[in-house]
Amino acid sequence: MKPQTFEQWYAACDRICLHAFGMGVEDFADGPSADSYESGESPREYVFETLPEYDDMLRHFLEES
């Protein structure tokens, strides 16, 4: 059983994006959020490892950091 619902997990992803980039997760290209949740990936892993593979702007931002 998952410790949190998908909605809670996705909200955590959104908070991480807002804190790190000043934009919400919905402002970036759609990534495989449901698959990442189901595989047990943490919200932090999703935002910083998986999502950049699907969003050129985010990937560019992280490469400059």
N, C-alpha and C positions, 0 to 999 in steps of 0.2 A: 504494500500500500504506500502510495506517495505521501510524503509529509505535508504537502500543500497541494491545493488544486491548481489546475492550469491557469486559472484567472489570477490566483495569488502569485504564481511563478512569473507570469507575464507582467504583472504590476511591479514586481521586483526588478524585472528587466527595464521597465520604463523608468523607475526611480534611478537606476544606475545610469541610464542614458542621460536623463535630465541633469544629474549631478556631474557627470563626466563631460558632457558635450553641450549642455544647455538646450537640448532638443529631446523630445520623447522618442521612444522606439518606433512609433508610427510615422515619424518623419524620415525614417530610413527605408530602404528597399525591403520588401518582405523576404524574410529568411525562413528557414524550416523550423519555425518555433515549436510547432506541435511535435515534430520528430525529435527535436532537441530535448523537450520536456519529457517525452516518453522514454528517451534513452538515459535519463537521469542527469543530464547536463545541468550545471548550476546556471542561474541567471547571469552571473559574472562571466562564465565561460562562453555563454551564448553571445553576450554583447561584445566581448573582446576577442574571441577566437572564431566563432562561427559567422556572426552577422557581417563582419568585414568582407568575407568571401562573396557576399551577395550585394554589397553596396560599395561602389567606387568611391563616393565621397568619404565614407567612414574609413575605408581602407587607407585612403590618402591622408586623412587626418591622423590616424594612428601611426603611419609611417613617419610623419613629421615630428611626432612627440619624442 
